[in-house]
Amino acid sequence: MNRTLIDAIAHKRAFPGKKGPVQVVETHANYVILGAHYAFKIKKEVQFSFLDYSTLEKRRFYCQRELELNQRLTSGIYLRVLPICQTREGLQILESEEGMVVDYTVQMQRMEEDRHMPVMLEKGQVKPEHIRQIAHMVAHFHKKTEKIYRKVDWKNILEDFSDILSAQSWVEKNMGRRESELIHAMVWSVEQFLERMAGHLQYRNDRGFTVDGHGDLHSQNIFLLDSPVLFDCIEFNDHFRQLDVLDEVAFLFMDLFYHLRPDLAEFLLSDYLEAHPVIEGPADMALFYYFLCYRANVRFKVNALQAEQSGNTEGLHQAHMYWSLLKDYYILFQKRGWF
């Protein structure tokens, strides 16, 4: 479904729930219709190197997968999967299939926007106690969720980082040739580091530190209610969700740096490690800093893709910010002699 059809559904309020103000939010892979009491997440008909929503059958499957996986961390937020139907009255989100089903959506309880973590960070309202709650919740989740025991191939980890090469032309166009050439230097350095760390990566896996986690843990996916709500985990690719616990924590740590709150980032790490001690020596700390580089890489790439799709100036600004953060981590890594 394209944006015009989504806007038509929103304009006619053709979905369950009480009438009220409606807003449509667009990302690189989804549309979200925000109604008075519910949110309806609709997957775009897109295919990327890391995600495939290209068919109706796949979008239905991933809607159901999203519902099930997010219910591990939330209660009463993810409600059900609903059909989007072509009826005599036009496109409607219905509670049962009627007419021709053209797509599917995940119905969610809408939460208070002023409790969205990025909004609260912007207003200086996020306190150490909020971070302590998140750290303990994530640590508890990591302890109880499924452990993934496997043979770790450092080349697969390198492949994830190296996907940034797909953004090289965008970087050259928007930031200049010198910056685009830096991408190759980063990838080469990461390759040397991961090859040296191959044995330690396997050791951590054997210790039970690879889990079926959230996969996309940053402030945009958190609401700070009486108890934090961690939502929107990765459903479209198990590989990105099944990760080292330090990779998961590094994402939110990096995001707090992006929001200029290094103090909260340090609280996050120390409180998490108090509840779940998974850094046992210098090699683990080096890996943690590698994951910071990787997560800045991911956020840069996502925002660059969104800016390219929509021409959104905010996405462009955010891409520049994450690129700057990635470079800072890379330089720090070099100074410490890890790369």
C-alpha positions as CSV (number, residue, x, y, z in Angstrom):
1,M,0.0,0.0,0.0
2,N,1.2,3.5,-0.8
3,R,1.1,6.6,1.3
4,T,-2.0,7.9,-0.6
5,L,-4.0,4.9,0.4
6,I,-2.8,5.1,4.0
7,D,-3.8,8.7,4.2
8,A,-7.2,7.9,2.8
9,I,-7.8,5.3,5.6
10,A,-6.6,7.8,8.2
11,H,-8.7,10.7,6.7
12,K,-11.9,8.6,6.8
13,R,-11.0,7.1,10.2
14,A,-11.7,3.7,8.6
15,F,-10.4,1.6,11.5
16,P,-11.6,0.4,14.9
17,G,-11.8,2.6,17.9
18,K,-13.3,5.9,19.0
19,K,-13.1,8.9,16.7
20,G,-10.5,11.6,17.3
21,P,-7.4,13.2,15.9
22,V,-5.4,11.0,13.5
23,Q,-1.7,11.2,12.5
24,V,0.3,9.1,10.0
25,V,4.0,8.4,10.7
26,E,6.2,6.9,8.0
27,T,9.5,5.1,8.3
28,H,11.7,3.3,5.7
29,A,9.7,0.1,6.2
30,N,6.3,0.9,7.8
31,Y,3.4,3.3,8.1
32,V,1.8,3.9,11.4
33,I,-1.7,5.3,11.8
34,L,-2.1,6.9,15.2
35,G,-5.7,7.1,16.2
36,A,-7.3,8.4,19.4
37,H,-6.8,5.1,21.3
38,Y,-5.0,2.7,19.0
39,A,-2.1,2.6,16.6
40,F,-2.1,0.5,13.4
41,K,1.3,-0.5,12.0
42,I,1.2,-1.4,8.3
43,K,4.3,-2.8,6.5
44,K,5.4,-1.3,3.3
45,E,5.6,-3.4,0.2
46,V,9.4,-3.2,0.2
47,Q,12.5,-5.5,-0.1
48,F,15.9,-4.6,1.2
49,S,19.1,-6.6,1.8
50,F,18.0,-7.1,5.4
51,L,14.1,-7.2,5.1
52,D,11.5,-8.6,2.7
53,Y,7.9,-7.4,2.9
54,S,7.4,-7.8,-0.8
55,T,4.3,-10.0,-0.8
56,L,1.0,-10.0,1.0
57,E,1.7,-13.5,2.5
58,K,5.0,-12.2,3.9
59,R,3.5,-9.1,5.4
60,R,0.8,-11.2,7.1
61,F,3.4,-13.6,8.5
62,Y,5.6,-10.8,9.8
63,C,2.6,-9.0,11.4
64,Q,1.8,-12.2,13.3
65,R,5.5,-12.6,14.2
66,E,5.7,-9.0,15.4
67,L,2.7,-9.6,17.7
68,E,4.1,-12.8,19.2
69,L,7.7,-11.6,19.7
70,N,6.7,-8.2,21.3
71,Q,4.4,-9.9,23.8
72,R,7.5,-11.3,25.5
73,L,8.4,-7.8,26.7
74,T,5.0,-6.0,26.8
75,S,1.6,-6.7,28.3
76,G,-1.6,-5.3,26.8
77,I,0.2,-3.2,24.2
78,Y,0.3,-5.5,21.1
79,L,-3.4,-6.5,20.6
80,R,-4.0,-8.4,17.4
81,V,-3.5,-8.6,13.6
82,L,-6.3,-7.2,11.5
83,P,-7.1,-7.3,7.8
84,I,-7.2,-4.2,5.6
85,C,-10.1,-4.8,3.2
86,Q,-11.4,-3.3,0.0
87,T,-15.2,-2.8,0.6
88,R,-18.0,-0.9,-1.0
89,E,-17.1,2.0,1.3
90,G,-13.5,1.9,0.3
91,L,-10.4,0.6,2.2
92,Q,-11.1,-0.2,5.8
93,I,-9.2,-1.9,8.7
94,L,-11.8,-4.4,9.9
95,E,-12.1,-6.8,12.8
96,S,-12.7,-9.8,10.4
97,E,-12.1,-10.4,6.7
98,E,-14.7,-8.9,4.5
99,G,-14.5,-8.2,0.8
100,M,-11.0,-8.4,-0.7
101,V,-8.1,-8.4,1.8
102,V,-5.4,-6.2,0.4
103,D,-3.1,-6.0,3.4
104,Y,-2.7,-6.6,7.2
105,T,-1.9,-4.4,10.2
106,V,-0.8,-4.8,13.8
107,Q,-3.2,-3.1,16.2
108,M,-1.5,-1.7,19.3
109,Q,-2.7,0.3,22.3
110,R,-1.6,3.9,21.8
111,M,0.6,5.3,24.5
112,E,1.0,8.9,25.8
113,E,3.3,10.8,23.5
114,D,4.7,12.9,26.3
115,R,6.0,9.6,27.9
116,H,7.9,8.7,24.7
117,M,11.6,8.5,25.7
118,P,13.0,10.8,23.0
119,V,10.5,13.4,24.0
120,M,11.4,13.1,27.6
121,L,15.2,13.2,26.7
122,E,14.6,16.4,24.8
123,K,12.9,17.9,27.9
124,G,15.5,16.7,30.3
125,Q,12.9,14.5,32.1
126,V,14.7,11.1,31.9
127,K,16.2,10.4,35.3
128,P,18.7,7.8,36.5
129,E,15.8,5.9,38.1
130,H,14.2,5.4,34.6
131,I,17.5,4.1,33.3
132,R,17.9,1.7,36.3
133,Q,14.4,0.3,35.6
134,I,15.3,-0.3,32.0
135,A,18.7,-1.8,32.8
136,H,17.1,-4.3,35.3
137,M,14.3,-5.1,32.9
138,V,16.7,-5.8,30.0
139,A,19.0,-7.9,32.3
140,H,16.0,-10.0,33.5
141,F,14.8,-10.5,30.0
142,H,18.3,-11.6,28.8
143,K,18.5,-14.1,31.6
144,K,15.1,-15.7,30.9
145,T,14.9,-15.5,27.1
146,E,16.1,-18.3,24.8
147,K,19.9,-18.8,24.6
148,I,21.3,-19.2,21.1
149,Y,24.2,-21.7,21.1
150,R,25.9,-21.9,17.7
151,K,29.2,-21.8,15.9
152,V,30.1,-18.2,15.7
153,D,31.5,-17.1,12.3
154,W,33.3,-13.7,12.6
155,K,32.9,-13.2,8.9
156,N,29.1,-13.1,9.3
157,I,29.5,-10.4,11.9
158,L,31.8,-8.5,9.5
159,E,29.2,-8.8,6.8
160,D,26.7,-7.0,9.0
161,F,29.1,-4.2,9.6
162,S,30.2,-4.1,5.9
163,D,26.6,-3.4,4.7
164,I,27.5,0.2,5.3
165,L,29.3,0.0,1.9
166,S,25.8,0.1,0.4
167,A,25.6,3.7,1.6
168,Q,28.9,4.8,0.2
169,S,27.5,6.6,-2.9
170,W,25.0,8.4,-0.6
171,V,27.9,9.5,1.7
172,E,29.9,10.8,-1.2
173,K,26.9,12.7,-2.6
174,N,26.0,14.3,0.7
175,M,29.3,14.4,2.6
176,G,32.1,14.3,0.1
177,R,34.6,11.8,-1.3
178,R,36.9,11.9,1.7
179,E,34.1,10.8,4.0
180,S,33.1,8.0,1.6
181,E,36.6,6.7,1.4
182,L,36.7,6.4,5.2
183,I,34.0,3.7,5.0
184,H,36.6,1.3,3.4
185,A,39.1,2.1,6.2
186,M,36.5,1.3,8.8
187,V,35.5,-2.0,7.2
188,W,39.2,-3.0,6.9
189,S,39.8,-2.2,10.5
190,V,36.8,-4.1,11.7
191,E,37.8,-7.1,9.7
192,Q,41.2,-7.2,11.4
193,F,39.6,-6.8,14.8
194,L,37.0,-9.5,14.4
195,E,39.4,-12.0,13.0
196,R,41.6,-11.5,16.2
197,M,38.5,-11.8,18.4
198,A,37.0,-15.0,16.7
199,G,37.9,-17.3,19.6
200,H,36.5,-14.9,22.2
201,L,33.3,-14.5,20.3
202,Q,32.8,-18.2,20.4
203,Y,33.7,-18.3,24.1
204,R,31.0,-15.7,24.9
205,N,28.5,-17.7,22.9
206,D,29.4,-20.9,24.8
207,R,28.9,-18.9,28.1
208,G,25.2,-18.3,27.1
209,F,25.7,-14.6,26.2
210,T,24.0,-14.9,22.8
211,V,20.2,-14.6,23.2
212,D,17.0,-14.2,21.3
213,G,16.7,-10.6,22.3
214,H,15.0,-7.4,21.2
215,G,17.4,-6.4,18.4
216,D,16.4,-2.7,18.1
217,L,16.7,-1.4,21.6
218,H,17.0,2.4,21.5
219,S,15.0,5.3,22.9
220,Q,12.6,5.5,20.0
221,N,11.3,2.1,21.0
222,I,10.7,2.9,24.7
223,F,7.9,4.6,26.6
224,L,8.6,5.5,30.2
225,L,5.4,4.7,32.0
226,D,5.2,3.5,35.6
227,S,7.1,0.5,34.3
228,P,9.1,1.0,31.0
229,V,7.6,-0.3,27.8
230,L,10.1,-1.8,25.4
231,F,8.4,-2.3,22.1
232,D,9.0,-2.8,18.4
233,C,11.6,-5.6,18.5
234,I,12.9,-6.9,15.3
235,E,10.6,-9.5,13.7
236,F,11.7,-9.4,10.1
237,N,15.1,-11.1,10.5
238,D,16.0,-13.5,13.3
239,H,19.6,-12.9,12.7
240,F,19.4,-9.3,13.9
241,R,17.4,-10.2,17.0
242,Q,19.6,-13.1,18.1
243,L,22.7,-11.3,19.4
244,D,25.3,-11.0,22.1
245,V,23.8,-9.2,25.1
246,L,26.5,-6.6,24.9
247,D,25.4,-5.7,21.4
248,E,21.9,-5.1,22.7
249,V,23.0,-2.9,25.6
250,A,25.4,-1.0,23.3
251,F,22.6,0.1,21.1
252,L,20.8,2.0,23.9
253,F,24.1,3.2,25.3
254,M,25.0,4.7,21.9
255,D,21.6,6.2,21.6
256,L,21.9,8.0,24.9
257,F,25.2,9.5,23.7
258,Y,23.4,10.6,20.5
259,H,20.9,12.4,22.8
260,L,23.9,14.0,24.6
261,R,23.3,12.1,27.9
262,P,26.6,10.2,28.5
263,D,25.8,10.3,32.2
264,L,22.6,8.2,31.6
265,A,24.6,5.8,29.3
266,E,27.0,5.1,32.1
267,F,24.2,4.4,34.5
268,L,22.7,2.0,32.0
269,L,25.9,0.0,31.6
270,S,26.7,-0.1,35.3
271,D,23.2,-1.0,36.4
272,Y,22.9,-3.7,33.7
273,L,26.3,-5.2,34.7
274,E,25.3,-5.2,38.4
275,A,22.2,-7.3,37.5
276,H,23.9,-9.4,34.8
277,P,27.7,-9.4,34.9
278,V,28.7,-10.1,31.3
279,I,31.9,-8.1,31.0
280,E,34.6,-10.3,32.5
281,G,37.8,-8.6,31.2
282,P,39.4,-6.3,28.6
283,A,38.4,-8.4,25.6
284,D,34.7,-8.0,26.6
285,M,35.1,-4.2,26.9
286,A,36.8,-4.1,23.5
287,L,33.8,-6.0,22.0
288,F,31.4,-3.6,23.7
289,Y,33.1,-0.6,22.0
290,Y,33.0,-2.5,18.7
291,F,29.2,-2.9,19.2
292,L,29.0,0.9,19.7
293,C,30.6,1.4,16.3
294,Y,28.3,-1.2,14.8
295,R,25.1,0.4,16.3
296,A,26.1,3.9,15.2
297,N,26.7,2.3,11.7
298,V,23.1,0.8,11.8
299,R,21.4,4.0,12.8
300,F,23.3,6.0,10.2
301,K,22.4,3.6,7.5
302,V,18.7,3.6,8.4
303,N,18.4,7.4,8.6
304,A,20.4,7.7,5.3
305,L,17.9,5.3,3.6
306,Q,14.9,7.2,5.0
307,A,16.3,10.5,3.9
308,E,16.9,9.1,0.4
309,Q,13.4,7.7,0.2
310,S,11.5,10.8,1.4
311,G,13.9,13.7,1.1
312,N,13.2,14.4,4.7
313,T,15.6,17.0,6.1
314,E,15.2,15.7,9.6
315,G,16.4,12.2,8.4
316,L,19.3,13.9,6.6
317,H,20.3,15.7,9.8
318,Q,20.1,12.5,11.9
319,A,22.2,10.6,9.3
320,H,24.9,13.3,9.7
321,M,24.7,13.1,13.5
322,Y,25.0,9.3,13.5
323,W,27.9,9.4,11.0
324,S,29.7,11.8,13.3
325,L,29.1,9.5,16.3
326,L,30.4,6.5,14.3
327,K,33.6,8.4,13.4
328,D,34.1,9.4,17.1
329,Y,33.8,5.7,18.2
330,Y,36.1,4.6,15.4
331,I,38.8,7.2,16.4
332,L,38.4,6.2,20.0
333,F,38.8,2.5,19.1
334,Q,42.0,3.3,17.2
335,K,43.4,5.3,20.1
336,R,42.9,2.4,22.4
337,G,44.7,0.1,20.0
338,W,41.8,-2.2,19.3
339,F,41.6,-1.5,15.6
